[in-house]
C-alpha cells in the first residue's frame, strides 16, 4: 500500500476543530510544506482576500486532502454543518435541517424524513440552527406556504428568543409551545423533540432536545439570567448538554462528515420520538388531527409511532 503524500499545493478542506477555532465554518486551504509530523497550510479567509498560515498535524492534513476538481469547482465543502431550509422540486415541501456531507455536485442534507442528496440550488437559504430545529418539527407544504411567509416566522422566532431581559431577576424559561404560539399550529405545553446535530465548532454529533436549544439561545444568546435548574444544564454550547431526565444515546462521532461516503448521514432528526412528559403517542396524534382541521396553512405534524 503506497504511503500517503502531501505535495506542496495540495488542496485541503479544514474544519474549525482543525485550526483551534480560527474559522467558524469549513474553509479551503493549500498545503505549503510538510515535514516530519507537521504540515503548514495557507487558509483562505474573508472571501479569498487574505490568507492565514496554519500549522496542523500531517496526518490530519492528509485526511483533509481534496482533489483539484473539488477545490476549484463549486466548493461544496463550505456548506458542511450549515443549517438550511430546502425546497426540492417535485417533493412539495419546505424542509429544515443540516448539511452533513457532499459528493460530486450534490449535498447530503439530513431532514426529518431522512437524508436527501441534491444540488445546492434546492437551498432556499441558511438559517440559525435553532430555527432549523424548531421549524424542523413540522413539514410545510409548498402549496400552502411561500418562502417569504416562512422567513417572517424565522424573524419572529429570533425576535422572541433574543428579546432583551425585562429585569436582572432570573427569567422564566420560554416553552417551545409558547415560542411558536400564533406562528405555527398549537402543540401541547410539554411539546419537545430530540434531534441529532453536528456541533459546527467541534464536528461531534450530539443528541439534544429542541427545548434545550431554545433555552440556550433564549438565556445565553439573549443575555437573560436563567433559573438555577436551567442554568446548570446549559453548558458552553447548545450542543453541550442533553436533558438529564431523558435516556439518550451516546454522542456519535462525525469526524468523517466531509467524506463522500454518506451511509451514516441518515436519521439525524429523531423528531418522531414522543418525549413530552406524561404524553402518549395517541395524544400527540389527537393534537395533530385537531390542528390540521383548523384554519392555519397546512403544516403536517410528525406522525407518532403507536
C-alpha positions as CSV (number, residue, x, y, z in Angstrom):
1,X,0.0,0.0,0.0
2,X,1.5,3.3,-1.0
3,X,2.4,5.8,1.7
4,X,0.1,8.9,1.6
5,X,1.8,12.0,0.4
6,X,1.1,15.7,0.8
7,X,2.8,17.6,-2.0
8,X,3.1,21.3,-1.8
9,X,0.0,23.0,-3.2
10,X,-2.3,20.1,-2.2
11,X,-5.9,21.3,-1.6
12,X,-7.4,20.8,1.9
13,X,-10.8,21.3,3.4
14,X,-10.2,22.3,7.0
15,X,-12.7,22.5,9.8
16,X,-12.9,24.7,12.9
17,X,-11.6,22.0,15.2
18,X,-8.5,21.5,12.9
19,X,-7.3,25.1,13.5
20,X,-8.4,25.8,17.1
21,X,-11.5,27.8,16.0
22,X,-9.7,30.3,13.8
23,X,-12.7,29.7,11.4
24,X,-16.3,29.2,12.2
25,X,-17.2,27.2,9.1
26,X,-15.2,24.8,6.9
27,X,-12.7,26.6,4.6
28,X,-10.4,25.6,1.8
29,X,-6.6,25.7,2.2
30,X,-3.5,24.9,0.2
31,X,-0.6,22.9,1.6
32,X,2.6,24.9,1.9
33,X,5.0,22.4,3.4
34,X,5.1,19.0,5.1
35,X,8.0,18.0,7.3
36,X,8.0,15.3,9.9
37,X,4.8,15.1,11.9
38,X,3.5,18.5,11.0
39,X,2.4,20.4,7.9
40,X,1.6,24.1,7.2
41,X,-1.2,25.3,5.0
42,X,-2.4,28.6,3.7
43,X,-6.0,29.0,4.9
44,X,-8.3,31.1,2.7
45,X,-10.4,33.5,4.8
46,X,-12.5,36.6,4.1
47,X,-13.6,35.5,0.6
48,X,-10.1,34.7,-0.6
49,X,-8.8,38.3,0.1
50,X,-6.3,37.2,2.8
51,X,-4.5,34.0,3.9
52,X,-3.6,32.6,7.3
53,X,-0.7,30.2,7.6
54,X,-1.7,27.4,9.9
55,X,0.3,24.6,11.4
56,X,-1.6,21.3,11.7
57,X,-0.6,17.6,12.2
58,X,0.5,16.0,8.9
59,X,-1.9,13.0,9.5
60,X,-4.8,15.4,9.8
61,X,-3.8,17.3,6.7
62,X,-3.7,14.1,4.7
63,X,-7.2,13.2,5.8
64,X,-8.5,16.6,4.7
65,X,-6.8,16.4,1.3
66,X,-9.1,17.0,-1.7
67,X,-8.9,16.8,-5.5
68,X,-8.4,20.0,-7.5
69,X,-11.8,19.3,-9.1
70,X,-13.5,19.8,-5.8
71,X,-11.4,22.8,-4.6
72,X,-11.5,24.6,-7.9
73,X,-15.2,23.8,-8.7
74,X,-18.3,24.5,-6.6
75,X,-16.5,24.2,-3.3
76,X,-19.5,22.4,-1.8
77,X,-17.4,21.7,1.4
78,X,-18.2,25.2,2.7
79,X,-21.9,24.1,3.1
80,X,-20.9,21.3,5.6
81,X,-22.7,21.7,9.0
82,X,-24.8,24.7,8.0
83,X,-28.5,24.8,8.9
84,X,-30.7,25.2,5.9
85,X,-34.2,25.4,4.6
86,X,-34.6,23.5,1.3
87,X,-37.4,23.1,-1.2
88,X,-36.9,20.1,-3.6
89,X,-38.6,20.1,-6.9
90,X,-41.5,17.5,-7.1
91,X,-41.2,16.9,-3.3
92,X,-43.8,19.5,-2.4
93,X,-42.5,20.5,1.0
94,X,-40.1,23.0,2.6
95,X,-37.8,21.1,4.9
96,X,-35.3,22.1,7.5
97,X,-32.1,20.6,8.8
98,X,-28.3,20.5,8.4
99,X,-25.9,19.8,5.6
100,X,-23.9,16.8,6.7
101,X,-21.9,15.7,3.6
102,X,-21.4,16.0,-0.1
103,X,-20.2,14.1,-3.2
104,X,-19.6,15.3,-6.7
105,X,-22.1,18.0,-7.4
106,X,-24.6,17.1,-4.6
107,X,-25.0,17.9,-1.0
108,X,-26.3,15.5,1.6
109,X,-28.9,17.2,3.8
110,X,-30.3,15.3,6.8
111,X,-34.1,16.1,7.1
112,X,-37.0,14.9,9.1
113,X,-37.9,12.3,6.5
114,X,-34.3,11.1,6.0
115,X,-31.2,12.2,4.1
116,X,-31.6,13.7,0.7
117,X,-28.9,14.3,-1.9
118,X,-29.5,17.4,-4.0
119,X,-27.6,20.2,-5.7
120,X,-27.2,23.5,-3.8
121,X,-30.0,25.1,-5.9
122,X,-32.6,23.4,-3.6
123,X,-31.4,25.5,-0.7
124,X,-33.7,28.5,-0.1
125,X,-31.3,30.0,2.5
126,X,-29.2,29.3,5.5
127,X,-30.9,29.7,8.9
128,X,-30.0,29.7,12.5
129,X,-29.7,26.2,14.0
130,X,-32.5,26.9,16.5
131,X,-34.7,28.0,13.6
132,X,-34.0,24.8,11.7
133,X,-34.6,22.6,14.8
134,X,-37.9,24.4,15.7
135,X,-39.2,24.6,12.1
136,X,-38.0,21.0,11.5
137,X,-40.7,19.7,13.9
138,X,-43.1,20.4,11.0
139,X,-43.4,19.9,7.3
140,X,-44.6,22.8,5.3
141,X,-46.5,22.2,2.1
142,X,-45.2,24.4,-0.8
143,X,-48.8,24.7,-2.0
144,X,-49.8,26.4,1.3
145,X,-46.7,28.4,2.1
146,X,-44.2,30.6,0.3
147,X,-40.7,31.2,1.5
148,X,-41.5,34.9,2.4
149,X,-44.0,33.7,4.9
150,X,-41.5,31.3,6.4
151,X,-38.8,34.0,6.6
152,X,-41.2,36.1,8.6
153,X,-41.7,33.2,11.0
154,X,-37.9,32.8,11.2
155,X,-37.6,36.5,12.1
156,X,-40.3,36.4,14.7
157,X,-38.9,33.3,16.4
158,X,-35.5,35.1,16.7
159,X,-37.1,38.3,18.0
160,X,-38.9,36.3,20.7
161,X,-35.7,34.4,21.6
162,X,-33.4,37.4,21.7
163,X,-35.8,39.9,23.3
164,X,-33.9,41.9,25.9
165,X,-34.3,40.9,29.6
166,X,-37.0,42.8,31.5
167,X,-35.0,42.7,34.7
168,X,-31.9,41.2,36.4
169,X,-34.1,38.7,38.2
170,X,-33.9,35.2,36.6
171,X,-36.4,34.9,33.8
172,X,-38.9,32.1,33.4
173,X,-38.0,29.6,30.6
174,X,-39.7,30.0,27.3
175,X,-41.5,26.8,26.5
176,X,-41.3,25.6,22.9
177,X,-45.1,25.7,22.7
178,X,-45.1,29.3,23.8
179,X,-42.3,30.2,21.3
180,X,-44.3,29.0,18.3
181,X,-47.7,30.2,19.5
182,X,-49.5,32.2,16.8
183,X,-46.9,31.3,14.3
184,X,-47.3,27.5,13.9
185,X,-50.1,25.1,14.9
186,X,-50.5,24.9,18.7
187,X,-49.0,21.9,20.4
188,X,-49.2,20.6,24.0
189,X,-47.5,22.6,26.7
190,X,-44.8,20.0,27.2
191,X,-44.1,19.6,23.5
192,X,-40.5,18.7,22.8
193,X,-38.4,16.6,20.4
194,X,-35.0,15.1,20.4
195,X,-32.6,15.7,17.4
196,X,-29.1,14.8,16.5
197,X,-27.0,17.8,15.5
198,X,-23.4,18.1,14.4
199,X,-21.7,20.8,16.5
200,X,-20.3,23.2,13.9
201,X,-17.3,24.0,16.1
202,X,-16.2,20.5,17.1
203,X,-17.6,18.2,14.5
204,X,-19.1,16.0,17.1
205,X,-22.7,14.7,16.5
206,X,-24.6,15.1,19.7
207,X,-28.2,14.5,20.7
208,X,-30.2,17.4,22.1
209,X,-33.7,18.3,22.8
210,X,-35.2,21.2,20.8
211,X,-36.3,22.8,24.1
212,X,-32.7,22.7,25.4
213,X,-31.6,24.6,22.3
214,X,-34.4,27.1,22.8
215,X,-33.3,27.5,26.4
216,X,-29.7,28.1,25.4
217,X,-30.5,30.7,22.8
218,X,-33.1,32.4,25.0
219,X,-30.9,32.7,28.0
220,X,-27.3,32.7,26.8
221,X,-27.6,34.5,23.4
222,X,-30.4,36.6,24.7
223,X,-28.4,37.8,27.7
224,X,-31.0,36.8,30.3
225,X,-30.5,35.4,33.8
226,X,-31.6,31.8,33.9
227,X,-33.1,29.9,36.8
228,X,-30.6,27.7,38.6
229,X,-32.2,24.5,37.4
230,X,-31.9,25.7,33.7
231,X,-28.5,27.3,34.1
232,X,-27.0,24.0,35.3
233,X,-27.8,22.3,32.0
234,X,-26.8,25.0,29.5
235,X,-23.1,24.2,29.0
236,X,-20.9,26.3,26.7
237,X,-22.8,25.4,23.5
238,X,-26.3,24.3,22.8
239,X,-24.8,21.0,21.7
240,X,-23.0,20.5,25.1
241,X,-25.9,19.2,27.2
242,X,-28.6,16.7,26.9
243,X,-31.5,17.0,29.3
244,X,-30.6,14.7,32.1
245,X,-34.1,13.4,32.7
246,X,-34.1,11.6,29.4
247,X,-32.3,8.5,28.5
248,X,-30.2,9.3,25.4
249,X,-27.8,7.5,23.1
250,X,-24.1,8.2,23.3
251,X,-23.0,11.0,21.1
252,X,-21.8,9.9,17.7
253,X,-18.6,10.9,16.1
254,X,-18.9,12.8,12.9
255,X,-15.2,13.2,12.1
256,X,-15.8,12.0,8.5
257,X,-18.8,14.0,7.6
258,X,-16.9,15.6,4.7
259,X,-16.1,12.3,3.1
260,X,-18.2,11.2,0.1
261,X,-19.5,8.2,2.0
262,X,-22.8,9.3,3.3
263,X,-24.0,6.0,4.8
264,X,-24.0,7.4,8.3
265,X,-25.9,10.6,7.4
266,X,-29.4,9.2,7.9
267,X,-31.6,9.6,11.0
268,X,-30.3,12.9,12.2
269,X,-33.7,14.0,13.3
270,X,-35.4,11.8,15.8
271,X,-38.3,14.2,15.8
272,X,-40.8,11.3,15.6
273,X,-39.9,10.4,19.1
274,X,-42.6,11.2,21.7
275,X,-40.9,12.6,24.8
276,X,-43.4,15.0,26.2
277,X,-43.8,14.4,30.0
278,X,-46.7,12.2,30.6
279,X,-47.9,12.4,27.0
280,X,-48.6,9.3,24.9
281,X,-48.4,8.9,21.2
282,X,-52.1,8.8,20.6
283,X,-52.4,12.1,22.5
284,X,-49.9,13.7,20.1
285,X,-51.8,12.3,17.1
286,X,-55.0,13.8,18.5
287,X,-53.4,17.2,18.9
288,X,-52.1,16.9,15.3
289,X,-55.6,16.0,13.9
290,X,-57.2,18.8,15.8
291,X,-54.7,21.3,14.5
292,X,-54.9,20.2,10.9
293,X,-58.7,20.7,10.9
294,X,-58.2,24.4,11.7
295,X,-57.6,27.5,9.6
296,X,-53.8,27.8,9.6
297,X,-51.9,26.9,6.4
298,X,-51.3,23.2,6.1
299,X,-48.5,22.0,8.3
300,X,-48.1,18.3,8.7
301,X,-47.1,17.5,12.3
302,X,-45.0,14.4,12.7
303,X,-46.9,11.1,12.8
304,X,-46.3,9.3,16.1
305,X,-45.5,5.6,16.2
306,X,-48.1,3.7,18.2
